Each structure stands twice: as C-alpha cells, then as structure tokens.
Amino acid sequence: MQDSPDPAKLKAQVIEARGYWHPFHEGLLELAPDYLAAYLAFQDAPARSGRLEPKIREFIYIAADGAVSHLYSSGLQRHIGMALEKGATPREVLEVIELTMLTAHAPHEMGLRILAEEMAAAGSQQDEMTRPLSADEERRKKRHIEATGRWPACGDILFRLAPDFVDAFLAYEAIPYAKGTLAPKVKDMILIAVSAAPTMLDATATRRHIRAALGNGATGEEIAEILQLTSAISIHTCTAAVPALMDAIRAGA
C-alpha cells in the first residue's frame, strides 16, 4: 500500500498545477488525500503533454463549463480569466462562447430528423417533404456552406417545415464562422468539447466535429487531449458535494 501523500506538499502541488485552491481541495486533503492526488494527476496530464497551447486548453474548459447542459458559472469565470492571462483576446473568448451556444442546434438536428422519419411513416405531407429546394433556398444553403464549411443535417427539413426560422437558426453558426478569428480546427475542437462533455454525450455531433477537426489539420493526439480536458468537468461533483459534506460534518460536531 502506498504511503499517504504529504499534505503540505500536495497542497503546494495543487496550487502550482491548477492555479487556485478551492474548498473542495481542502475537504479532500483532510478526508481523502490519496483521492486528491489522483484528481491532480487526472487534471494535470493534459497540461503536461503540451499538445495544445495553454489558451486553447482554457477554451476547452470554457466550452465545457459554459454549455447549457452544465452552466458552471464559477468555472466559467475562472477559465475566462485564465484564458485572458494566457494571451487570449476578448474577441476570441466571445467566439468560444458563441460556438458553445450552438447547443441551440441540437434539438433541431435530432428532433427534426425524427419528425421527418415519423411523418414519412405516417404518409404525412409527402409532397412538401420531398419537394426540391427552390432556387432561393439553394442560394441560402450555398452561402451558409461557403461561410461555415458545413450544412446542418436538418437544414433541408427546416426549409420545408419552418421556412421563417431557417435564417435565424443558421445565423448562430454562420456568425462565429464567417466573422471569427479562431482557426477552423480550433472551432471544431470547441464543438468537440461541447458535444463529448459528460453532460451532453452527443455521439453523432462528436463524430461530425471530430471528422471536421481532422479535415482541418487537428491530430489524433490533440483530439484525445480535448476529450481528457472535457471529461475533467466531472470533478464538479466533488466541487459541489465535498464542501457540503464538510459543512455537515462541522454542523454535526
């Protein structure tokens, strides 16, 4: 059995590696220092590899914390500050936020395809669902593809079932792609982080964004590191629960 880590040394290692000391760190240091050491190794491995530049790692944390499926506000504040400290511009950080907001597309990407399948099975609105796109719709579709390099799987269905909604839907993606400053592969990395996060686990979107990232020059090692960084938000269970446990222990004492 391994000896328990030295508390003072372990605390110094956490502060050096993570850049802060949190009440949940203190609780784990008191109750389960071996678990705190395991957390540090898990969190710190991507940073030690050096595959992603520091500000990109912060972008991944911002995306995972800021996705609507998580919305961990204290982590957002911390990692936005750290991204700026590591050379990111406010415009770049805003672009990360805009890309993270693309979870707004998820209900339509999933739901409209299911709707189309069920309408076909029911024999509903077949003429409308199978009609070719009009010349204007094809023009708008082409413009979006030129701006973003992609077309949403639900895009054609939106033209047929929600024509007044299409341009508003597409703008959420087109704006950060057409006007953004981040490299295309970095945008794909951010979308991988959102799609693959423990709070989202969207396999279809994760595959789509991994394919796009590889096409834009990302390496397998870089993408594997994104998954490591994204999985780390699971520690927020401890972030919330360990201080509550410590409060309960103190109240009982």
Salt bridges, closest charged atoms under 4 A:
GLU26 OE1 - LYS11 NZ 3.95
ASP44 OD2 - ARG48 NH1 3.37
GLU58 OE1 - HIS79 ND1 2.67
GLU58 OE2 - LYS86 NZ 2.92
ASP65 OD1 - HIS70 NE2 3.98
ASP65 OD1 - HIS236 ND1 3.82
GLU92 OE2 - LYS55 NZ 3.03
GLU95 OE2 - LYS187 NZ 3.66
GLU98 OE1 - ARG91 NH2 2.96
GLU109 OE2 - ARG208 NH2 3.91
GLU128 OE2 - ARG131 NE 3.10
ASP136 OD1 - ARG139 NH2 2.43
ASP136 OD2 - ARG140 NH1 2.90
GLU137 OE2 - ARG131 NH2 2.95
ASP156 OD1 - LYS141 NZ 3.19
ASP167 OD2 - ARG140 NH2 3.25
GLU173 OE1 - HIS144 NE2 2.73
GLU173 OE2 - ARG150 NE 3.97
ASP188 OD1 - ARG150 NH2 2.74
GLU222 OE2 - LYS185 NZ 3.16
ASP247 OD1 - ARG250 NH2 2.62
